[in-house]
Amino acid sequence: MSKKPSAALSASLVAVKGAAAPASDMAGRTAAPTSPVLAVVPDGPLKEAAEPQPAPGQGESGSQPLNFRVPEVFRREFKVYAAQHGLKLNELLRLSFDAYRRQNGD
């Protein structure tokens, strides 16, 4: 089996880290409409809550991955609940954790 000849690289095809730029005719991003944040209250209806504040220096740009395994049934229920209430998965996790801490007096 013979090796395929490789195409010659030209300077215009090689990417330089940090030098990327959007195309001049590309539309800019616009702010997405926000939806109200819902608080989970045990044995009660969902109600609008104050927006959870990220820890100093931990906004969306300072996010870190949180990886763990959960049963498939729980994963599906969690994703469906988040979608039905217009929440991102990390928002629902944050709201759940905040509710748990309030319930336990932390």
TORDOLUM-169181 format. One line per 3 residues: number of its first residue (from 1); their letters; for each residue x, y, z of N, C-alpha, C, O. Coordinates in steps of 0.05 Angstrom, whole numbers, plus 5000, padded with zeros to 4 digits. Atoms other than C-alpha are relative to their C-alpha. Last residue first. Example, Ala and Ser with C-alpha at 12.3 -4.5 7.8 and 13.67 -1.06 7.14 Angstrom:
BEGIN
2) sa) 4984/4976/4999/5273/4979/5143/4985/5022/5014/4995/5044/5018 ~ 5018/4976/5000/5246/4910/5156/5018/5024/5000/5039/5024/5013
# end
This chain:
BEGIN
106) dgn) 4973/4991/5007/4472/5526/6117/5000/5026/4986/5021/5037/4979 ~ 4990/4978/4983/4406/5514/6153/5029/5009/4995/5041/5020/5012 ~ 4984/5011/4979/4391/5446/6122/5014/5022/5017/5031/5015/5033
103) qrr) 5016/5019/4985/4333/5471/6079/5015/4989/5024/5003/4983/5045 ~ 5020/4985/4984/4373/5532/6057/4984/4981/5018/4978/4987/5041 ~ 4985/4986/4979/4432/5487/6036/4980/5016/5018/4983/5016/5042
100) yad) 4991/5020/4981/4385/5441/5997/5015/5013/5024/5010/5006/5047 ~ 5023/5008/4984/4351/5499/5963/5008/4980/5021/4997/4981/5044 ~ 5008/4977/4983/4418/5528/5941/4976/4993/5018/4976/4999/5042
97) fsl) 4980/4999/4979/4440/5459/5915/4994/5023/5019/4996/5020/5044 ~ 5004/5023/4982/4376/5451/5876/5019/5001/5023/5011/4996/5046 ~ 5024/4995/4985/4382/5521/5846/4994/4978/5020/4986/4983/5043
94) rll) 4994/4978/4981/4454/5508/5826/4976/5006/5017/4979/5010/5041 ~ 4982/5011/4979/4436/5441/5794/5006/5021/5021/5005/5015/5045 ~ 5017/5017/4983/4377/5473/5757/5017/4987/5023/5008/4985/5045
91) enl) 5018/4983/4984/4422/5528/5731/4983/4984/5019/4980/4991/5042 ~ 4984/4990/4978/4475/5477/5710/4984/5020/5017/4989/5022/5041 ~ 4995/5020/4980/4423/5439/5670/5017/5011/5023/5011/5004/5046
88) klg) 4977/5015/5009/4398/5501/5634/5006/4980/5023/4998/4984/5046 ~ 4975/4996/4985/4329/5522/5654/5022/4984/4986/5017/4963/4974 ~ 4982/4980/5014/4267/5534/5611/5026/5005/5015/5036/5027/5014
85) hqa) 5001/4975/4985/4219/5499/5660/5020/5020/4989/5025/5041/5001 ~ 5027/4991/4997/4202/5440/5615/4998/5027/5014/4979/5042/5010 ~ 5011/4991/5025/4274/5434/5593/4972/5011/5003/4965/5031/4990
82) ayv) 4986/4975/5007/4301/5431/5664/4988/5011/4974/4983/5035/4972 ~ 5009/4979/4982/4249/5379/5684/5012/5027/4992/4998/5047/4991 ~ 5028/4993/5008/4264/5337/5622/4990/5022/5017/4977/5041/5007
79) kfe) 5000/4986/5025/4339/5339/5636/4972/5009/4991/4969/5031/4981 ~ 4987/4974/4995/4332/5320/5709/4999/5017/4975/4992/5040/4976 ~ 5019/4983/4985/4282/5264/5693/5011/5028/5004/4997/5048/5002
76) rrf) 5022/4993/5018/4329/5236/5640/4980/5018/5014/4971/5038/5002 ~ 4989/4982/5020/4390/5238/5686/4978/5010/4981/4976/5034/4975 ~ 4998/4973/4987/4350/5207/5743/5010/5020/4979/5000/5043/4979
73) vep) 5027/4990/4995/4329/5148/5698/5001/5028/5013/4986/5046/5005 ~ 5011/4990/5025/4400/5139/5672/4972/5012/5004/4965/5032/4992 ~ 5017/5019/5014/4428/5133/5743/4987/5012/4975/4980/5036/4975
70) vrf) 5026/5003/4987/4480/5186/5759/4985/4978/4985/4991/4973/4962 ~ 5020/5018/5012/4554/5191/5742/4975/4999/5017/4976/4999/5042 ~ 5006/5023/4983/4598/5250/5759/4978/4984/4987/4965/4993/4969
67) nlp) 5007/5025/5013/4632/5307/5723/4995/4978/5021/5012/4973/5038 ~ 5008/5016/4977/4634/5379/5745/4990/4974/4989/4967/4973/4979 ~ 5017/5023/5004/4671/5422/5694/4995/4985/5026/5012/4985/5044
64) qsg) 4984/5024/4999/4697/5490/5715/4982/4976/4996/4959/4977/5005 ~ 5013/5025/4993/4667/5557/5699/5019/4977/4999/5039/4977/4983 ~ 4983/5015/4982/4710/5619/5701/4988/4974/5007/4996/4962/5028
61) seg) 4973/5003/5012/4679/5651/5639/5018/4984/5017/5038/4972/5007 ~ 5001/5019/5022/4609/5638/5665/5027/4995/4987/5033/4973/4979 ~ 5022/4995/5019/4625/5675/5729/5000/4979/4978/5015/4959/4981
58) qgp) 5011/5025/5011/4671/5644/5781/4975/5005/4983/4956/4989/4985 ~ 4982/5012/5020/4717/5702/5799/4989/4975/4988/5004/4962/4972 ~ 4981/4981/5013/4678/5718/5862/5019/4986/4981/5032/4967/4989
55) apq) 4979/4993/4981/4626/5663/5874/5019/5019/4986/5021/5019/4961 ~ 4977/5017/5000/4568/5664/5826/5021/5010/5020/5021/5033/5027 ~ 4976/4986/5006/4504/5699/5848/5024/4981/4999/5028/4966/5018
52) pea) 4977/5008/4983/4439/5662/5845/5025/5014/4990/5030/5016/4966 ~ 4979/5013/5017/4385/5704/5812/5023/4992/5018/5034/5008/5032 ~ 4978/4982/5006/4331/5719/5863/5020/4984/4984/5024/4961/4988
49) aek) 4980/4996/4978/4272/5672/5860/5021/5020/4990/5023/5026/4967 ~ 4977/4985/5009/4208/5666/5820/5018/5006/5023/5009/5013/5045 ~ 5004/4971/4999/4161/5613/5847/5026/5013/4991/5048/5001/4992
46) lpg) 4976/4986/5009/4151/5539/5836/4994/5030/5001/4973/5039/4994 ~ 4999/4993/5028/4093/5512/5877/5027/5013/4993/5041/5023/5011 ~ 5012/4974/5007/4101/5479/5944/5004/5005/4971/5018/4991/4957
43) dpv) 5028/5001/4996/4117/5412/5976/4986/5026/4994/4966/5033/5007 ~ 5012/5026/4994/4191/5428/5979/4970/5002/5005/4962/5020/5020 ~ 5009/4999/4973/4206/5495/5946/4987/4973/5006/4968/4965/4992
40) val) 5013/5025/4994/4246/5496/5882/4994/5000/5030/5012/5003/5047 ~ 4990/5013/4976/4260/5567/5862/4985/4975/5005/4960/4974/5001 ~ 5020/5011/4982/4249/5589/5791/5013/4987/5024/5033/4973/5021
37) vps) 4988/5022/4986/4294/5637/5753/4979/4990/5020/4966/5005/5034 ~ 4998/4998/4971/4257/5682/5705/5011/4974/5012/5007/4952/5002 ~ 5024/5011/4988/4275/5677/5632/5002/5001/5030/5025/5001/5041
34) tpa) 4996/5015/4976/4326/5721/5598/4973/4990/5010/4952/5002/5006 ~ 5020/4993/4980/4322/5742/5526/5004/4982/5025/5009/4959/5022 ~ 5023/5018/5001/4388/5728/5490/4980/5010/5021/4988/5020/5042
31) atr) 5007/5011/4973/4436/5787/5482/4974/4983/4997/4955/4992/4985 ~ 5018/4982/4985/4457/5795/5410/4993/4987/5026/4995/4962/5029 ~ 5017/5012/4981/4517/5765/5375/4982/5021/5013/4990/5044/5017
28) gam) 4991/5001/4972/4545/5798/5314/4980/4986/5018/4958/4981/5010 ~ 5017/4985/4981/4528/5780/5242/5010/4997/5028/5020/4976/5036 ~ 5014/5016/4980/4586/5755/5199/4984/5018/5019/4993/5039/5028
25) dsa) 5029/4999/5006/4604/5796/5137/4984/4984/5020/4960/4980/5016 ~ 5009/4972/5000/4675/5813/5161/4970/5002/4995/4957/5021/5004 ~ 5002/4990/5027/4689/5740/5179/4987/5028/5001/4970/5033/5018
22) paa) 5024/5007/5016/4704/5730/5252/5001/5012/4972/5015/5032/4968 ~ 5018/4978/5002/4777/5735/5276/4975/4992/4985/4977/4976/4966 ~ 5026/5005/5014/4827/5683/5297/4983/5025/5002/4983/5040/5021
19) agk) 5003/4980/5022/4897/5707/5316/4974/4996/4985/4971/5008/4963 ~ 5006/4973/4990/4901/5675/5385/4996/5020/4978/4990/5044/4984 ~ 5015/4999/4976/4935/5611/5360/4997/5029/5009/5016/5044/5011
16) vav) 4982/4990/4979/4959/5618/5289/4983/5004/5025/4963/5019/5024 ~ 5011/4983/4979/4921/5577/5238/5021/5007/5020/5038/4991/5027 ~ 4990/5008/4974/4957/5550/5176/4989/5020/5020/4992/5045/5018
13) lsa) 5015/5022/4990/4918/5555/5111/5007/4993/5029/4993/4978/5042 ~ 5028/4991/4996/4941/5624/5089/4983/4978/5012/4961/4983/5021 ~ 5002/4983/4977/5014/5605/5100/4972/5008/5006/4964/5013/5029
10) sla) 4994/4972/5006/5009/5549/5050/4996/5016/5025/4981/5007/5043 ~ 5014/4980/4983/5014/5476/5067/5008/5028/4991/5032/5033/4986 ~ 4982/4979/4989/5034/5429/5010/4983/5020/5017/4962/5028/5008
7) asp) 5002/4974/5013/4986/5371/5000/5019/5020/5014/5023/5019/5039 ~ 5013/4979/4984/5009/5304/5024/5000/5026/4985/5019/5032/4970 ~ 4983/4976/4998/5023/5248/4975/4985/5022/5015/4961/5026/5011
4) kks) 5011/4978/5016/4984/5186/4993/5019/5024/5002/5030/5029/5023 ~ 5008/4977/4984/5027/5129/5020/4990/5022/4982/5002/5027/4961 ~ 4983/4976/5001/5030/5066/4980/4988/5023/5016/4964/5025/5019
1) m) 5017/4977/5000/5000/5000/5000/5018/5025/5000/5036/5027/5017
# end
